[in-house]
Amino acid sequence: MPGGHAHHTPAGPLSGVRVLDLTTMVMGPYSTQIMADMGADVIKVESPAGDNTRYISVGPEPGMGGVFVNVNRGKRSVVLDLRSAGGAAVLRELVVRSDVFIHSMRAKAIARLGFDYAAVAALNPSIVYTNCYGYGRRGPDADLTAYDDTIQAECGLPSAQERLTGEVGYVGTIMADKVAGMTALYATLLALFHRERTGEGQEVEVAMFETMASFMLVEHANGAMFSPPLGPAAYPRAVTPDRRPYRTRDGHLSVLVYNDKQWTAFVEAVKPPWAGEHFATLERRARRIDEVYALLGETFRERTTREWLDLLRSLDIPAAPVRTLDELFDNPHLNEAGFFETVDTPNGPVRFPGMPAWFSRTPGRVAGPAPRLGAHTQHVLDELGIT
């Protein structure tokens, strides 16, 4: 069927798992895209208008924008009007035959359609039912609309950026959507693991705000975790204004001279005049991290990027050139490692970023092209025996 069928027989660790995907935008679709790449049969249930991400970026034809094509690759698209009796009846048939039900509607909206957890579990008690929310249901903000920008603001990212750059700002990627999507993935798989051992299905809830609060506080909780607090909530090294790629004689370079072995090797090789016992240990450097970064910044201006890379890598000190996004597609390491996978689609070949995880026995791979809107509706109805 045009624009739809996967380009291989799934052999990944989720082969044989059927996922009913009622998510839109990025958080949920990113989660289910990984499931598809890992071998799951992902049926993307769309409204007649389609997922909004079909239309938000450039693409080879209307409704096939790049963001949509990437996070919905290898899925089967079925158009159902869930407000109609017929559409709801088809979805109920699919529920009975599925392992996972995942959606990104607000709690009241999915309940109005008759597909909250209680209703779905009544049809299929062993199903894993994952809610993807902006805010968790147990808090006062449960009914608020949420997008990546607003969740970045809620979780402190723009504030942390202000300490780095002097201005409040978002980070240059939709981090909240993607981190929450990965969290929804692992939460769903944990529930599937429990079902595999016990036969019990269950309801799972993943909220963007709670996910990003947890994500940000991994290191930034710092002294604020203790009672009484031992300091403010911030990891100083991560938010010092001098933490940025260093300017070299001819460009920029990312370097982290971090542990004591690296520091000693750097000082012995470069012999900066400002080095001394006051910076000799990681603990001492951590207490004066602003000063350390500023002094390193002055030193790295003295040589070219290539000269520094050759020296630092010979000392086993982490260093990398500052690359553009476009350069990722020509990166020698990624290309030699086979990271990109080219898939034939009705619109010509598409070079997808591939799976970042490797499995010796059940390898995943790009599951196939993204589906045109409703490309598999008839095929799925035929599977269900519905005309």
C-alpha positions in Angstrom: 0.0 0.0 0.0 1.5 3.4 -1.0 3.3 5.3 1.8 2.8 2.7 4.4 4.2 -0.7 4.6 7.4 -1.2 6.6 10.4 -2.1 4.4 11.4 -5.2 6.4 10.1 -8.0 8.5 10.4 -6.7 12.1 12.9 -8.8 14.1 13.5 -6.4 17.0 12.9 -7.1 20.7 9.3 -5.9 20.4 8.4 -8.1 17.5 4.8 -9.4 18.0 3.7 -6.5 20.1 0.8 -4.4 18.8 0.7 -0.8 19.9 -2.4 1.4 19.4 -1.0 4.9 19.1 -3.5 7.7 19.7 -0.7 10.3 20.3 0.0 13.4 18.3 2.8 16.0 18.0 6.2 14.7 19.3 6.2 13.3 22.9 4.0 10.3 22.2 4.9 9.7 18.6 8.7 9.8 19.4 8.0 7.1 22.0 6.1 4.9 19.6 8.5 5.5 16.8 11.2 3.8 18.9 8.7 0.9 19.5 8.2 0.6 15.8 12.0 0.6 15.2 12.2 -2.2 17.8 9.8 -4.4 15.9 6.4 -3.5 17.2 3.3 -3.2 15.0 2.3 0.4 15.7 -1.1 1.4 14.4 -1.4 5.2 14.4 -5.0 6.2 14.9 -5.6 9.7 13.4 -8.5 12.0 13.1 -9.7 12.8 9.6 -7.6 16.0 9.8 -4.5 14.1 10.7 -1.7 14.7 13.3 -0.7 18.4 13.3 3.0 17.5 12.8 2.1 16.5 9.3 2.0 20.2 8.4 4.6 22.0 10.6 7.8 21.5 8.6 9.0 21.1 5.0 8.2 17.9 3.2 8.0 16.4 -0.3 4.2 16.6 -0.3 1.4 18.1 1.8 0.9 16.2 5.0 4.3 14.6 5.0 6.5 17.2 6.8 10.0 16.2 8.0 9.1 16.1 11.7 6.1 13.9 11.1 8.0 11.6 8.7 10.8 11.0 11.2 8.8 10.3 14.4 6.1 8.3 12.6 8.2 6.1 10.4 7.2 2.5 10.1 3.7 3.0 11.6 0.4 2.1 10.0 -2.1 5.1 9.7 -5.7 4.4 10.3 -8.2 7.3 10.1 -11.1 7.0 12.6 -13.6 9.5 13.7 -13.9 8.5 17.3 -16.9 10.7 17.8 -18.9 8.4 15.5 -20.3 5.1 16.5 -18.5 3.3 13.7 -15.1 4.8 14.5 -15.4 4.0 18.2 -16.5 0.4 17.3 -13.4 -0.1 15.2 -11.2 1.2 17.9 -12.8 -1.2 20.5 -12.1 -4.1 18.1 -8.4 -3.0 17.9 -8.2 -2.7 21.7 -9.1 -6.3 22.1 -6.3 -7.3 19.8 -3.5 -5.0 21.2 -0.9 -5.1 23.8 -0.4 -1.3 24.4 -2.8 1.6 24.2 -1.1 5.0 24.3 -2.6 8.4 24.0 -1.8 12.1 24.5 -5.3 13.6 25.1 -6.2 15.2 28.3 -8.0 12.9 30.8 -11.4 14.5 30.4 -11.2 14.3 26.6 -10.3 10.6 26.4 -13.0 9.8 28.9 -15.6 11.7 26.9 -14.7 9.5 23.9 -15.3 6.4 26.0 -11.7 5.2 26.1 -10.3 6.0 29.5 -8.4 3.2 31.3 -11.5 1.7 32.9 -13.3 1.3 29.6 -10.3 0.0 27.7 -9.3 -2.5 30.5 -12.9 -3.8 30.5 -12.3 -4.8 26.9 -8.8 -6.1 27.4 -7.6 -6.5 31.1 -4.1 -7.4 30.1 -3.5 -4.2 28.1 -0.8 -1.7 29.1 -2.5 1.7 29.0 -0.1 4.7 28.9 -1.3 8.3 29.4 1.0 11.0 28.0 0.0 14.3 29.7 1.4 17.8 30.1 0.8 17.8 33.9 0.0 14.8 36.0 -3.6 14.2 37.1 -2.9 14.4 40.8 -1.9 18.1 40.7 -3.9 21.4 40.4 -2.6 22.0 36.9 -3.8 18.7 35.5 -6.2 20.3 32.9 -3.7 22.9 31.5 -2.6 22.7 27.9 1.2 22.1 27.7 3.8 22.4 24.9 7.6 22.0 25.0 8.2 25.8 25.4 5.9 26.1 28.4 7.3 23.0 30.1 10.8 24.2 29.6 9.8 27.4 31.4 8.1 25.4 34.2 11.1 23.2 34.9 13.7 25.9 35.1 15.5 25.5 31.8 15.2 29.2 30.7 16.4 30.3 34.1 19.4 28.0 33.9 20.1 29.4 30.4 20.0 32.9 31.8 22.9 32.0 34.2 24.9 30.8 31.2 24.1 33.6 28.7 22.7 36.5 30.6 19.3 36.2 29.0 16.3 34.0 29.7 16.0 31.5 26.8 14.9 28.1 25.7 17.4 25.5 24.6 17.7 24.9 20.9 15.8 21.6 20.8 12.4 20.4 21.9 13.9 18.8 24.9 10.8 18.4 27.1 8.9 16.6 24.3 11.8 14.2 23.6 12.8 13.4 27.2 9.1 12.8 28.1 8.8 10.6 25.1 11.7 8.5 26.2 10.2 8.3 29.7 6.9 7.1 28.2 8.8 4.5 26.3 10.6 3.0 29.3 7.6 3.3 31.5 5.5 1.4 28.9 8.2 -1.3 28.6 8.5 -1.7 32.3 4.7 -2.3 32.5 5.1 -4.8 29.6 7.8 -6.6 31.5 5.6 -6.9 34.5 2.8 -8.2 32.3 5.2 -10.8 30.8 5.9 -12.2 34.3 2.4 -11.9 35.8 -0.1 -11.5 33.0 -1.4 -8.3 34.6 -2.0 -5.2 32.6 -2.0 -1.8 34.2 -2.3 2.0 33.7 0.8 4.1 33.3 0.9 7.9 33.5 3.8 10.1 32.2 3.6 13.8 32.5 5.9 16.3 30.7 6.2 18.6 33.7 7.0 15.9 36.3 9.4 14.3 33.8 11.3 17.5 33.2 11.3 18.4 36.9 12.9 15.0 37.6 15.3 15.5 34.7 16.5 18.9 35.7 16.9 18.0 39.4 19.2 15.1 38.7 22.2 17.4 39.3 20.5 20.7 40.1 18.8 19.5 43.3 22.3 19.7 44.8 22.2 21.2 48.3 18.5 22.0 48.2 17.7 18.2 48.7 18.9 18.2 52.3 17.0 19.2 55.4 18.0 21.9 56.2 19.1 23.0 52.8 22.9 23.1 52.3 22.7 25.5 49.3 20.5 26.6 46.4 19.2 24.2 43.8 21.9 24.4 41.1 25.0 22.5 40.0 27.5 25.3 39.8 29.7 23.9 37.0 26.6 23.5 34.7 25.5 27.1 35.0 28.6 29.1 35.3 28.6 31.8 32.5 32.0 30.7 31.3 30.8 27.2 30.5 30.7 27.4 26.8 32.8 26.2 23.8 36.2 27.8 24.0 37.3 30.2 21.3 40.5 29.0 19.6 42.8 30.9 17.3 40.6 29.9 14.3 37.3 28.7 15.7 35.7 27.0 18.7 36.3 23.9 20.6 34.5 21.9 23.3 36.8 20.6 26.1 36.3 19.3 29.5 39.5 18.9 31.6 37.7 17.3 34.4 39.3 14.7 36.7 42.6 15.0 38.4 44.4 12.6 35.9 43.2 14.8 33.0 44.1 18.0 34.8 47.6 16.8 35.6 48.2 15.7 32.0 47.0 19.0 30.7 49.1 21.1 33.1 52.2 19.1 32.3 51.8 19.4 28.6 50.6 23.0 28.3 52.3 24.5 31.3 49.8 27.4 31.8 51.4 30.0 34.1 48.3 30.3 36.2 48.2 26.6 37.2 49.1 25.8 40.8 48.2 23.8 44.0 45.0 25.9 44.4 43.6 24.1 41.3 45.3 20.7 41.8 42.3 18.7 42.9 38.8 18.3 41.5 37.4 19.5 44.9 39.4 22.7 44.7 38.6 23.3 41.1 34.9 22.8 41.8 34.9 25.5 44.4 36.5 28.0 42.0 34.9 26.8 38.8 34.2 30.2 37.4 37.8 31.1 37.7 39.0 27.8 36.2 36.7 28.2 33.1 37.8 31.8 32.5 41.5 31.0 32.7 41.1 28.0 30.4 39.3 30.3 28.0 42.3 32.5 27.8 44.7 29.6 27.2 42.7 28.0 24.4 42.9 31.1 22.4 46.6 30.5 21.9 46.4 27.6 19.4 44.3 26.5 16.5 41.4 24.1 16.9 43.3 21.3 15.1 46.4 21.8 17.2 44.3 21.5 20.4 42.4 18.5 19.2 45.6 16.6 18.3 47.2 17.4 21.7 44.1 16.8 23.9 43.1 13.6 22.3 46.7 12.3 22.6 46.3 13.0 26.4 42.9 11.2 26.5 41.2 14.5 27.4 37.6 14.8 26.0 37.6 17.4 23.2 35.4 17.9 20.2 35.0 20.5 17.4 31.8 22.5 17.4 29.7 21.1 14.5 26.6 22.3 12.8 23.4 20.2 12.5 24.0 19.7 8.8 27.5 18.3 9.5 25.9 15.4 11.4 24.9 13.9 8.0 28.5 13.8 6.9 30.0 12.8 10.2 32.7 10.1 9.6 32.0 8.3 12.9 28.2 8.1 12.3 28.6 7.0 8.7 31.2 4.4 9.5 29.1 3.1 12.3 26.1 2.7 10.0 24.0 5.2 12.0 21.9 6.5 9.1 19.6 4.2 7.2 18.2 5.1 3.8 14.6 3.9 3.2 12.8 3.9 -0.2 9.5 5.8 0.1 6.9 6.9 -2.4 8.5 10.3 -2.4 12.0 8.9 -3.0 14.8 7.8 -0.7 14.8 9.2 2.9 18.0 9.1 5.0 16.8 8.5 8.5 18.8 8.8 11.7 18.8 5.2 12.9 18.7 3.3 16.2 21.1 4.5 18.9 21.0 1.2 20.7 22.5 -2.0 19.5 21.3 -5.6 20.3 23.3 -8.7 19.5 20.3 -11.0 19.1 17.3 -8.8 18.4 18.5 -5.8 16.5 16.2 -2.9 15.8 16.3 -0.8 12.6 14.3 2.0 11.0 10.9 0.4 10.6 10.0 1.8 7.3 8.5 5.0 5.7 6.0 7.2 7.5 2.4 6.6 6.3 0.3 8.9 4.3 -2.9 9.9 6.2 -5.2 6.8 6.4 -2.9 4.7 4.2 -3.7 1.6 6.1 -7.3 2.1 7.1 -8.7 -0.5 4.7 -5.9 -2.9 5.4 -6.6 -2.8 9.1 -10.3 -3.1 8.6 -9.7 -6.2 6.5 -7.6 -7.7 9.3 -10.5 -7.1 11.7 -13.1 -8.5 9.2 -14.9 -5.2 9.1 -16.3 -3.8 5.8 
